[in-house]
Amino acid sequence: MSQITVLDAVTAFADWNEPTDAELSAIEAEMPLILADVDLIDAQITAMDHAPNDVDARRVRRALARVLAERAKRSNRTAAVPAGGAA
């Protein structure tokens, strides 16, 4: 009976570990929304870190507006793609 090492198990699927071009394109297309979400979370954390003030409230509102704008762009972009998937 032969033994399979962890290295053998990991390297057996080495070709599949890298993201495909389509996956990288999808990540790149979603990056503005990801960054907007990060900015919103950062603004919320900053606002919770000390006594609330007007500057923090404005920062959170602007970050939320940016997230909503990016989500609207993304939903409009996906709604514009025909049913066949070809652009």
Residue frames as a rotation matrix with the C-alpha (Angstrom) as fourth column:
MET 1
0.585 0.811 0.000 0.00
0.811 -0.585 0.000 0.00
0.000 0.000 -1.000 0.00
SER 2
-0.412 -0.755 0.511 1.51
0.741 -0.603 -0.294 3.32
0.530 0.257 0.808 -1.05
GLN 3
0.033 0.359 -0.933 1.27
0.827 -0.533 -0.176 6.42
-0.561 -0.766 -0.315 1.06
ILE 4
0.216 0.104 0.971 0.26
0.709 -0.700 -0.083 9.80
0.671 0.706 -0.225 -0.30
THR 5
-0.565 -0.476 -0.674 1.97
0.806 -0.492 -0.328 12.75
-0.175 -0.729 0.662 1.32
VAL 6
0.341 0.655 -0.674 0.44
0.483 -0.738 -0.472 16.17
-0.806 -0.165 -0.568 1.80
LEU 7
-0.359 -0.573 -0.736 2.85
-0.387 -0.627 0.677 17.54
-0.850 0.528 0.003 -0.79
ASP 8
-0.946 0.050 0.321 1.61
0.290 0.578 0.763 14.99
-0.147 0.815 -0.561 -3.35
ALA 9
-0.089 0.996 -0.002 -1.99
0.950 0.084 -0.300 15.91
-0.299 -0.029 -0.954 -2.62
VAL 10
0.320 0.177 -0.931 -1.33
0.145 -0.980 -0.137 19.65
-0.936 -0.091 -0.339 -2.95
THR 11
-0.519 -0.627 -0.581 0.84
-0.470 -0.358 0.807 19.49
-0.714 0.691 -0.109 -6.06
ALA 12
-0.650 0.354 0.672 -1.61
0.638 0.735 0.230 17.16
-0.413 0.579 -0.703 -7.81
PHE 13
0.423 0.878 0.226 -3.95
0.894 -0.364 -0.261 20.12
-0.147 0.312 -0.938 -8.20
ALA 14
-0.314 -0.652 -0.690 -1.30
0.534 -0.722 0.439 22.81
-0.785 -0.231 0.575 -8.72
ASP 15
-0.868 -0.011 0.497 -2.56
0.469 -0.353 0.810 23.71
0.167 0.936 0.311 -12.19
TRP 16
0.016 0.983 0.181 -5.98
0.693 -0.141 0.707 24.52
0.721 0.114 -0.684 -10.76
ASN 17
-0.047 -0.076 -0.996 -4.75
0.955 -0.297 -0.022 26.75
-0.294 -0.952 0.087 -7.93
GLU 18
-0.898 -0.350 -0.267 -4.35
0.258 -0.910 0.325 29.87
-0.357 0.223 0.907 -10.05
PRO 19
0.055 0.955 -0.292 -7.41
0.076 -0.296 -0.952 31.97
-0.996 0.030 -0.089 -10.93
THR 20
-0.055 0.021 0.998 -8.50
0.963 0.266 0.048 31.95
-0.265 0.964 -0.035 -14.54
ASP 21
-0.919 -0.268 0.289 -8.54
0.362 -0.864 0.351 35.04
0.156 0.427 0.891 -16.73
ALA 22
-0.140 0.954 0.266 -12.33
0.244 -0.228 0.943 35.19
0.960 0.197 -0.201 -16.40
GLU 23
0.473 0.282 -0.835 -12.10
0.850 0.104 0.517 35.09
0.233 -0.954 -0.190 -12.61
LEU 24
-0.491 -0.732 -0.472 -9.47
0.791 -0.602 0.111 37.83
-0.365 -0.318 0.875 -12.59
SER 25
-0.789 0.278 0.548 -11.65
0.214 -0.712 0.669 39.96
0.576 0.645 0.503 -14.87
ALA 26
0.277 0.944 -0.178 -14.62
0.481 0.024 0.876 39.46
0.832 -0.329 -0.448 -12.57
ILE 27
0.206 -0.293 -0.934 -12.54
0.955 -0.149 0.257 40.52
-0.215 -0.944 0.249 -9.56
GLU 28
-0.820 -0.571 0.026 -11.26
0.554 -0.783 0.281 43.57
-0.140 0.245 0.959 -11.44
ALA 29
-0.452 0.737 0.502 -14.79
0.216 -0.455 0.864 44.55
0.865 0.499 0.046 -12.43
GLU 30
0.550 0.717 -0.429 -15.94
0.544 0.082 0.835 44.24
0.634 -0.692 -0.345 -8.82
MET 31
-0.333 -0.832 -0.443 -12.95
0.894 -0.128 -0.430 46.09
0.301 -0.539 0.787 -7.33
PRO 32
-0.668 0.093 0.738 -14.60
-0.120 -0.993 0.016 49.57
0.734 -0.077 0.674 -7.18
LEU 33
0.460 0.883 0.095 -17.44
-0.332 0.072 0.941 48.10
0.824 -0.464 0.326 -5.10
ILE 34
0.447 -0.382 -0.809 -15.00
0.753 0.649 0.110 46.25
0.483 -0.658 0.578 -2.86
LEU 35
-0.645 -0.760 0.081 -12.99
0.624 -0.585 -0.519 49.42
0.441 -0.284 0.851 -2.25
ALA 36
-0.321 0.623 0.713 -16.16
-0.408 -0.771 0.490 51.41
0.854 -0.134 0.502 -1.55
ASP 37
0.699 0.563 -0.441 -17.23
0.092 0.540 0.837 48.78
0.709 -0.625 0.325 0.99
VAL 38
-0.001 -0.799 -0.602 -13.80
0.923 0.230 -0.307 48.96
0.384 -0.556 0.737 2.64
ASP 39
-0.760 -0.262 0.595 -14.07
0.136 -0.959 -0.249 52.76
0.635 -0.108 0.765 2.86
LEU 40
0.196 0.917 0.346 -17.53
-0.419 -0.241 0.876 52.46
0.887 -0.317 0.337 4.44
ILE 41
0.674 0.006 -0.739 -16.32
0.533 0.689 0.491 49.97
0.512 -0.725 0.461 7.03
ASP 42
-0.419 -0.898 -0.137 -13.30
0.806 -0.298 -0.511 52.17
0.417 -0.325 0.849 7.77
ALA 43
-0.548 0.291 0.784 -15.55
-0.244 -0.952 0.182 55.21
0.800 -0.092 0.593 8.24
GLN 44
0.569 0.819 -0.080 -17.88
-0.213 0.240 0.947 53.25
0.795 -0.522 0.310 10.54
ILE 45
0.361 -0.522 -0.772 -14.97
0.837 0.547 0.021 51.97
0.411 -0.654 0.635 12.64
THR 46
-0.695 -0.641 0.327 -13.52
0.474 -0.750 -0.462 55.47
0.541 -0.165 0.825 12.92
ALA 47
-0.183 0.721 0.668 -16.90
-0.438 -0.668 0.602 56.83
0.880 -0.182 0.438 14.00
MET 48
0.754 0.498 -0.429 -17.24
0.093 0.565 0.820 54.15
0.650 -0.658 0.380 16.68
ASP 49
0.011 -0.897 -0.442 -13.72
0.744 0.302 -0.595 54.72
0.668 -0.323 0.671 17.99
HIS 50
-0.914 -0.302 -0.270 -14.52
0.405 -0.680 -0.611 58.02
0.001 -0.668 0.744 19.70
ALA 51
-0.277 0.850 -0.448 -17.37
0.303 -0.365 -0.880 60.38
-0.912 -0.379 -0.156 20.51
PRO 52
0.037 0.347 0.937 -19.51
0.988 0.126 -0.085 60.96
-0.147 0.929 -0.338 17.41
ASN 53
-0.323 -0.120 -0.939 -19.11
0.095 -0.991 0.094 64.25
-0.941 -0.059 0.332 15.58
ASP 54
0.593 0.660 -0.462 -20.30
-0.326 -0.328 -0.887 65.89
-0.737 0.676 0.021 12.37
VAL 55
-0.086 -0.715 -0.694 -17.17
-0.984 -0.047 0.170 65.05
-0.154 0.698 -0.699 10.39
ASP 56
-0.869 -0.217 0.446 -17.55
-0.227 0.973 0.031 61.33
-0.440 -0.075 -0.895 11.10
ALA 57
0.019 0.965 0.262 -21.24
0.175 0.255 -0.951 61.43
-0.984 0.064 -0.164 10.21
ARG 58
0.547 0.131 -0.827 -20.44
-0.687 -0.494 -0.533 63.10
-0.478 0.860 -0.180 6.88
ARG 59
-0.499 -0.821 -0.278 -17.68
-0.854 0.413 0.316 60.61
-0.144 0.395 -0.907 6.17
VAL 60
-0.689 0.322 0.649 -20.02
0.112 0.932 -0.345 57.66
-0.716 -0.165 -0.678 6.80
ARG 61
0.396 0.900 -0.181 -22.76
-0.020 -0.189 -0.982 59.24
-0.918 0.392 -0.057 4.64
ARG 62
0.287 -0.364 -0.886 -20.34
-0.918 -0.367 -0.147 59.85
-0.272 0.856 -0.440 1.76
ALA 63
-0.785 -0.610 0.106 -18.94
-0.572 0.781 0.252 56.34
-0.236 0.137 -0.962 1.98
LEU 64
-0.356 0.751 0.557 -22.45
0.254 0.651 -0.715 54.87
-0.899 -0.113 -0.422 2.02
ALA 65
0.566 0.544 -0.619 -23.41
-0.395 -0.480 -0.784 57.01
-0.723 0.688 -0.057 -0.98
ARG 66
-0.201 -0.734 -0.648 -20.34
-0.972 0.065 0.227 55.71
-0.124 0.676 -0.727 -2.83
VAL 67
-0.843 -0.049 0.536 -21.26
-0.106 0.991 -0.076 52.10
-0.527 -0.121 -0.841 -2.03
LEU 68
0.096 0.976 0.197 -24.82
0.231 0.171 -0.958 52.63
-0.968 0.137 -0.209 -3.22
ALA 69
0.456 0.005 -0.890 -23.60
-0.740 -0.552 -0.383 54.33
-0.494 0.834 -0.248 -6.41
GLU 70
-0.612 -0.747 -0.260 -21.22
-0.780 0.515 0.355 51.46
-0.131 0.420 -0.898 -7.17
ARG 71
-0.646 0.457 0.611 -23.98
0.195 0.873 -0.447 48.91
-0.738 -0.170 -0.653 -6.54
ALA 72
0.451 0.829 -0.332 -26.30
-0.111 -0.317 -0.942 50.83
-0.886 0.461 -0.051 -8.87
LYS 73
0.066 -0.521 -0.851 -23.59
-0.970 -0.233 0.067 50.91
-0.234 0.821 -0.521 -11.58
ARG 74
-0.863 -0.456 0.217 -23.00
-0.423 0.888 0.182 47.19
-0.276 0.066 -0.959 -11.17
SER 75
-0.299 0.824 0.481 -26.70
0.317 0.562 -0.764 46.29
-0.900 -0.076 -0.429 -11.31
ASN 76
0.555 0.469 -0.687 -27.22
-0.447 -0.528 -0.722 48.52
-0.702 0.708 -0.083 -14.34
ARG 77
-0.306 -0.761 -0.572 -24.24
-0.937 0.136 0.320 46.91
-0.166 0.634 -0.755 -16.05
THR 78
-0.908 -0.033 0.419 -25.54
-0.046 0.999 -0.019 43.37
-0.417 -0.037 -0.908 -15.43
ALA 79
0.054 0.996 0.073 -29.06
0.191 0.061 -0.980 44.34
-0.980 0.067 -0.187 -16.46
ALA 80
0.345 0.036 -0.938 -27.76
-0.759 -0.578 -0.301 45.64
-0.553 0.815 -0.172 -19.80
VAL 81
-0.766 -0.642 -0.007 -26.20
-0.541 0.639 0.547 42.29
-0.347 0.423 -0.837 -20.76
PRO 82
-0.044 0.781 -0.623 -28.46
-0.915 0.219 0.339 40.35
0.401 0.585 0.705 -23.16
ALA 83
0.682 0.457 0.571 -29.87
-0.677 0.690 0.256 36.96
-0.277 -0.561 0.780 -22.17
GLY 84
0.888 -0.363 -0.282 -27.27
0.104 0.757 -0.645 35.11
0.447 0.543 0.710 -24.26
GLY 85
0.683 -0.640 -0.352 -24.48
0.484 0.036 0.874 36.61
-0.547 -0.768 0.334 -22.20
ALA 86
-0.161 -0.756 0.634 -22.72
0.985 -0.161 0.059 38.21
0.057 0.634 0.771 -25.17
ALA 87
0.093 0.142 -0.985 -22.04
0.445 -0.891 -0.086 41.89
-0.891 -0.430 -0.147 -24.83
